[in-house]
Amino acid sequence: MTDGILLRKAMMDPLLEQYGVIVLDEVHERTLNTNILMGLLRGVEKQREDLKVVIISATLAAGKFQDYFDQASLLTVPSHTHPVEIIYTQEPQTDYIKAAVRTVLQIHTSEKGEGDILVFLTSQEEVERVCKRLECEVDSFGPEIGDLKICIPLHPALPPQQQQHIYELAPSNKPNGAIGRKVIVSTNIAETSFSIDVAFVIDCGFAKQKVCNPSIRVESQVVSLISKTSAQHRAAQASHTRPGKCFHLYTEKVYKEEMMDIMDPEILRSNLGTVVLFLKKLGVGDLTQFDFMDAPAPETLTRALELLSYLGALNDNGEVTKLGSMMAEFPLDPQLSKMLIASIDHNCTKEILIITAMLTVPQCFVRPDEAMGAADDTNKRFAHVHGDHLMLLNVFNNNNNTHETFQWCQDNFVQYQSLKSANNIHKQLSGIMDRLSMKRTSTDCSSKDYYVNIRKALVTGFFMQVAHLEKSGQYLTVGDNQVVEIHPSTCLDHKPEWVLYNEFVLNTEKTNENHIRTITDIKPEWLVQTLLSFHVSVTSSFYMSQT
């Protein structure tokens, strides 16, 4: 089972008495759920002498886990690897995408030994871009150069059956001695989740990670330097069956002086609303006393408590309310849980259930470099005058009305795996609602209140993520006073006075602006009604003064 499922079971059985042995695998990834589970298990093992806990980690820093569990027995299983030659660039690379493509071609044309190539990049978009660039470059190769099988992307959004393409055989060597190779272009999913037989690794030195700024309530995906441990894991992929080479697209100075030894665990970089609600549901009164392996900053915990209080999940004494207890039953961000529950009163549960599922999966729209115009034109067919949340509703409903799901996604520039995941999440959430005897309500789609009710329900969960259009033409986030622009990907063709958003995108070198993404046009009176109903006296006065 997943660590998330085990956490759910712990809510019903805090001592996990139905289990005699619990094995936590891949704890080196230090996910949010894994960190909470380790804290729970450390407390449970002190109360249950019969429980055995096995922690499995691929990290080189296993001693930290051993210390955390009171000097538990440590068993090291040495891997049978071959030496890897590490090669750094002499100068910093201003464009690691170009450097990666150039290095692949140099390896294929210059390296005499056999062996495939693995390239590490930061995102699905970069993976697909590099595959296309390599295809164009290889077309210019002469017959004296071996075949290069390059269209093997690897990223989390791919269906499992497509991920298995990485194990396909490389092209055969040619009679003239030219070597055939395959190139796997991957995100950091290939660091430890897959064992791939390659002889050459190209490491861009970066990865996307979630980072939370509690002072302005911003959680964003940020491209940042990997850790030294991650760099070692990447290089080790070239050592499974033969001596290999790893080409780092950064200097040795960057590795030694700028990279952290180990990446900060997710619990130090995340919004902790879900974690705090879970711990409160378990009866943890003082969060500072919970035995975190890496304790989050007090400000992050304070912000999480504040959010849960505003949502009505905690009372003035910090205890879980009836609403909060129901919210904790859903494996969702508290704002999504609150929105879903509140949708019953707004007669739009069926629609909010779909929107919630779509917000929980990766971006569903595909915009390939060679067909941007066609993708934009196609996506306009799903656009809604009131914004992106209703556009997601249209995509889900249109997809479910066709019997050729995969082909429909291909034709409409939509990510098939995202919609498949959204359908699975929709079924899971529907099952939880049935178990809790929650009604499924919906307004007649011909009614003038149909879309109004959906937008009102969105406000009940995300009233703290609202921005107002200023006289300058820019938006100002309410509560945190951040100047932002609407992200270009929105389907809105106008600038509403008030908008609700789901994601805050930090400024980049390209734009030098903060953006808000996944936008819906809302009315200020809905904010006042929502805030007054929750008795949020601290912030409602600000909203009311603005409206």
Secondary structure, 3 states (H helix, E strand, C coil): CCHHHHHHHHHHCCCCCCCCEEEECCHHHCCHHHHHHHHHHHHHHHHCCCCEEEECCCCCCCHHHHHHCCCCCCCCCCCCCCCEEEEECCCCCCCHHHHHHHHHHHHHHHCCCCCCEEEECCCHHHHHHHHHHHHHHHCCCCCCCCCEEEEEEECCCCCHHHHHHHHCCCCCCCCCCCCCEEEEEECHHHCCCCCCCCCEEEECCEEEEEEEECCCCEEEEEEEECCHHHHHHHHHCCCCCCCEEEEECCCHHHHHHHCCCCCCCHHHCCCCHHHHHHHHHCCCCCHHHCCCCCCCCHHHHHHHHHHHHHHCCECCCCCECHHHHHHCCCCCCHHHHHHHHHCCCCCCHHHHHHHHHHHHCCCCECCCHHHHHHHHHHHHHHCCCCEHHHHHHHHHHHHHCCCCHHHHHHHCCECHHHHHHHHHHHHHHHHHHHHCCCCCCCCCCCCCCHHHHHHHHHHHHHCCCEEEECCCCCEEECCCCCEEEECCCCCCCCCCCEEEEEEEECCCCCCCCCEEEEEEECCHHHHHHHHHHHCCHHHHHHHHHHC
